[in-house]
Amino acid sequence: MRVLIVEDDAETAAYVIKGLCEHGHFADHASNGRDGFFAASTGSYDVAIVDRMLPAIDGLSLVRQLRGQGIGTPVLFLTNLGGLDDRVEGLNAGGDDYLVKPFAFSEVMARVNALARRPAITAAVTVLRCGDLEIDLLKRSVRRGGCRIDLQPREFKLLEFLARHVDRVVTRTMLLEMVWDFHFDPKTNIVETHMSRLRAKVDRGFECELIRTVRGAGYLLSAQA
């Protein structure tokens, strides 16, 4: 099982991660709501454990945005806010379960297992499309207009991230964090270089350019004129 922990308290996060790993699971950690949202928006987690009081984006807003994007990853709120209204608010925001701190890890594990056992509402997406561009996530293949496009692993990951955010601008910071796992600015043109190579492979020879630069904002994958 792959679990995302979105928690700004380092001690709490380390405790939960240690417990999950001891039970044979994989755990990733985001220390603020913005990073948590970027990570969760990939849809690659079985369960997300989310604190409500987070910097950058609070836990309720994070989950609402995920649900607004159609991402159904089960969410367990793990928080100090334990009033009845708090619980109702969390569940109405799109949370699947709610547990108040302090907690016993055995209960966290039981609730995570219960959420992971729930049948998926929809089948997992294995093919991403934008216009005549098709990305097969299982075969790790890309075609446009029926023609195969050969990409390096990093280029494929970059295109996949753009496709998961089709018709939405993604920033350079988002790409550094989610494609290269950099949580700092390396002060290089690594994003620009890879994007240039990707655009050459995806758009060259086609009438419509799918990958666009949005000046002062970032990049956009869109088939709309």
SEGU-271255 format. One record per residue (C-alpha): x, y negated, z negated; residue number from 0. Coordinates in pm, 1 decimal. Layout:
N
c1|c2|c3|n
X|Y|Z|NUM .
...
This chain:
225
c1|c2|c3|n
0.0|0.0|0.0|0 .
121.0|-352.3|79.4|1 .
16.0|-620.1|-166.8|2 .
57.4|-997.8|-154.0|3 .
94.1|-1180.1|-486.9|4 .
20.3|-1553.1|-473.0|5 .
131.8|-1677.6|-815.6|6 .
327.2|-1986.0|-920.3|7 .
431.2|-1845.1|-1257.8|8 .
756.0|-1659.1|-1185.5|9 .
734.7|-1440.2|-1496.2|10 .
381.5|-1322.1|-1419.2|11 .
469.4|-1257.9|-1055.3|12 .
780.4|-1058.6|-1148.5|13 .
578.9|-848.6|-1395.7|14 .
311.7|-760.9|-1138.3|15 .
565.5|-692.7|-863.1|16 .
766.7|-464.3|-1090.9|17 .
455.0|-266.4|-1179.0|18 .
345.7|-230.7|-818.1|19 .
689.7|-115.5|-706.9|20 .
702.0|139.9|-988.6|21 .
378.9|284.0|-849.1|22 .
535.1|314.2|-503.4|23 .
377.0|9.7|-342.4|24 .
529.4|-279.5|-148.0|25 .
483.5|-631.7|-279.9|26 .
548.5|-974.3|-130.2|27 .
537.3|-1296.1|-331.6|28 .
432.2|-1651.3|-247.7|29 .
480.0|-1915.1|-516.8|30 .
226.9|-2165.8|-383.2|31 .
-102.2|-2165.7|-200.0|32 .
35.2|-2291.1|130.2|33 .
290.5|-2010.6|160.4|34 .
29.2|-1764.2|37.8|35 .
-210.9|-1871.7|307.9|36 .
52.9|-1842.9|581.5|37 .
143.6|-1492.5|463.7|38 .
-214.7|-1372.9|416.3|39 .
-323.8|-1514.2|751.9|40 .
-123.7|-1242.2|926.4|41 .
-380.3|-992.0|799.8|42 .
-106.7|-739.1|726.6|43 .
-183.1|-680.8|357.1|44 .
-407.4|-420.1|197.6|45 .
-484.1|-640.7|-103.6|46 .
-399.4|-994.4|-215.9|47 .
-368.8|-1094.7|-583.3|48 .
-430.3|-1468.2|-608.3|49 .
-405.2|-1715.9|-894.4|50 .
-659.8|-1998.6|-887.6|51 .
-439.9|-2282.5|-1009.7|52 .
-170.7|-2307.3|-743.1|53 .
38.7|-2592.4|-603.7|54 .
-7.5|-2710.8|-243.5|55 .
-338.2|-2525.6|-190.6|56 .
-549.3|-2398.5|-480.6|57 .
-660.4|-2036.9|-486.9|58 .
-1024.7|-2105.4|-404.5|59 .
-936.0|-2311.5|-97.8|60 .
-685.1|-2048.2|11.8|61 .
-946.2|-1772.3|8.1|62 .
-1212.5|-1989.2|171.3|63 .
-974.7|-2066.0|457.5|64 .
-890.3|-1698.1|501.4|65 .
-1257.0|-1602.9|515.3|66 .
-1318.8|-1888.6|756.7|67 .
-1061.4|-1733.1|990.2|68 .
-1230.0|-1395.5|968.2|69 .
-953.6|-1239.1|756.8|70 .
-1115.4|-984.7|526.9|71 .
-817.8|-876.8|314.5|72 .
-959.5|-786.6|-30.4|73 .
-872.3|-1052.2|-289.7|74 .
-833.6|-1006.9|-664.9|75 .
-831.8|-1337.6|-849.9|76 .
-590.6|-1319.4|-1144.4|77 .
-626.8|-1639.6|-1343.6|78 .
-657.0|-1820.7|-1675.4|79 .
-998.0|-1958.1|-1578.1|80 .
-1231.9|-1710.2|-1742.3|81 .
-1565.3|-1885.9|-1786.0|82 .
-1881.6|-1748.5|-1626.9|83 .
-1900.8|-2039.8|-1384.7|84 .
-1533.4|-1985.1|-1293.1|85 .
-1597.4|-1619.5|-1212.0|86 .
-1904.4|-1698.7|-1005.0|87 .
-1714.9|-1972.6|-820.4|88 .
-1430.0|-1734.7|-740.7|89 .
-1657.4|-1462.8|-606.2|90 .
-1865.0|-1710.2|-406.2|91 .
-1545.3|-1844.7|-249.9|92 .
-1478.5|-1502.1|-99.9|93 .
-1297.4|-1319.8|-379.7|94 .
-1372.4|-949.4|-420.3|95 .
-1280.8|-910.9|-788.0|96 .
-1186.6|-1132.3|-1080.5|97 .
-954.5|-1063.8|-1373.9|98 .
-863.8|-1307.2|-1650.9|99 .
-518.6|-1353.3|-1805.7|100 .
-376.6|-1215.1|-2028.6|101 .
-418.5|-875.0|-1871.4|102 .
-298.1|-515.9|-1893.9|103 .
-115.5|-403.9|-1580.8|104 .
-302.3|-72.7|-1588.8|105 .
-625.1|-264.8|-1527.1|106 .
-466.3|-468.3|-1247.0|107 .
-352.5|-145.3|-1082.9|108 .
-696.1|15.1|-1122.1|109 .
-868.3|-283.5|-963.8|110 .
-616.2|-304.8|-678.9|111 .
-664.7|65.5|-606.9|112 .
-1042.4|20.1|-608.8|113 .
-1021.0|-267.9|-362.2|114 .
-785.7|-74.8|-135.3|115 .
-1029.2|218.3|-126.1|116 .
-1310.1|4.8|10.7|117 .
-1377.4|82.1|376.1|118 .
-1277.7|-190.3|616.6|119 .
-1570.8|-396.9|740.0|120 .
-1429.5|-404.9|1090.8|121 .
-1161.8|-209.7|1268.9|122 .
-813.3|-353.4|1250.8|123 .
-720.1|-573.7|1541.7|124 .
-455.7|-403.2|1756.2|125 .
-469.5|-620.8|2068.2|126 .
-443.7|-999.7|2074.0|127 .
-550.9|-1198.4|2382.0|128 .
-523.4|-1551.2|2511.8|129 .
-653.8|-1601.2|2863.7|130 .
-480.7|-1345.2|3084.8|131 .
-217.2|-1275.7|2818.1|132 .
-250.8|-946.9|2629.7|133 .
-39.7|-843.6|2328.2|134 .
-64.9|-479.4|2220.7|135 .
47.0|-464.6|1856.6|136 .
69.2|-85.0|1847.3|137 .
267.3|-39.8|2167.2|138 .
460.4|-363.8|2100.9|139 .
401.5|-458.2|2461.8|140 .
301.3|-781.1|2634.9|141 .
128.6|-827.2|2969.5|142 .
10.3|-1132.3|3154.9|143 .
-205.9|-1104.1|3461.6|144 .
-136.5|-730.8|3448.4|145 .
240.3|-783.6|3470.8|146 .
463.5|-655.8|3192.2|147 .
671.8|-910.8|3002.6|148 .
979.5|-781.1|2821.8|149 .
1045.6|-957.5|2492.8|150 .
1312.4|-926.3|2228.2|151 .
1183.0|-829.8|1879.7|152 .
1204.4|-1187.4|1749.0|153 .
1032.4|-1321.9|2059.5|154 .
753.3|-1068.8|2014.2|155 .
710.2|-1168.7|1649.4|156 .
702.1|-1534.8|1749.8|157 .
439.2|-1473.7|2017.5|158 .
234.6|-1257.6|1781.1|159 .
225.1|-1536.5|1523.6|160 .
115.4|-1787.4|1788.4|161 .
-153.1|-1546.7|1908.6|162 .
-287.5|-1493.1|1556.6|163 .
-335.1|-1870.5|1543.6|164 .
-461.1|-1916.3|1899.7|165 .
-599.7|-2263.5|1974.9|166 .
-445.8|-2395.6|1652.0|167 .
-125.4|-2592.1|1612.1|168 .
149.5|-2413.0|1418.6|169 .
430.1|-2618.8|1272.6|170 .
802.6|-2560.4|1283.3|171 .
796.1|-2495.4|907.7|172 .
530.5|-2226.9|949.0|173 .
739.9|-2053.7|1213.2|174 .
1058.4|-2069.3|1004.6|175 .
879.2|-1915.0|708.0|176 .
669.2|-1650.6|879.9|177 .
887.8|-1548.8|1178.1|178 .
1237.2|-1593.6|1030.7|179 .
1151.5|-1570.4|657.9|180 .
1335.1|-1898.3|594.8|181 .
1201.0|-2099.7|303.8|182 .
1433.7|-2385.9|382.3|183 .
1530.2|-2583.8|690.0|184 .
1845.0|-2426.1|838.9|185 .
1917.0|-2754.3|1021.8|186 .
1952.9|-2574.1|1353.3|187 .
1745.7|-2561.1|1671.2|188 .
1667.2|-2191.3|1623.5|189 .
1292.6|-2243.3|1667.8|190 .
1330.9|-2463.4|1973.2|191 .
1574.8|-2223.1|2138.2|192 .
1355.4|-1916.8|2090.3|193 .
1044.4|-2108.1|2192.8|194 .
1213.4|-2219.5|2514.8|195 .
1306.8|-1860.9|2598.6|196 .
958.8|-1737.5|2515.3|197 .
791.8|-2001.3|2729.6|198 .
1017.6|-1911.5|3020.8|199 .
907.1|-1548.4|2998.7|200 .
537.1|-1606.5|2930.6|201 .
460.0|-1908.4|3149.1|202 .
710.9|-1908.9|3436.4|203 .
544.2|-1822.2|3767.1|204 .
191.2|-1876.8|3635.3|205 .
-30.0|-2170.2|3723.4|206 .
-153.7|-2225.2|3367.8|207 .
89.8|-2283.5|3080.7|208 .
-28.6|-2109.9|2764.4|209 .
244.5|-2222.5|2523.3|210 .
252.9|-2596.0|2467.8|211 .
447.1|-2840.3|2257.5|212 .
230.1|-3077.3|2054.9|213 .
450.4|-3380.8|2004.5|214 .
513.7|-3457.8|1639.9|215 .
307.6|-3159.1|1522.5|216 .
430.7|-2822.3|1648.2|217 .
329.9|-2562.1|1904.9|218 .
2.7|-2434.2|2042.9|219 .
-99.7|-2116.6|2224.7|220 .
-416.7|-2185.3|2420.4|221 .
-580.4|-2097.3|2751.1|222 .
-791.6|-2413.3|2738.0|223 .
-696.0|-2690.1|2976.3|224 .
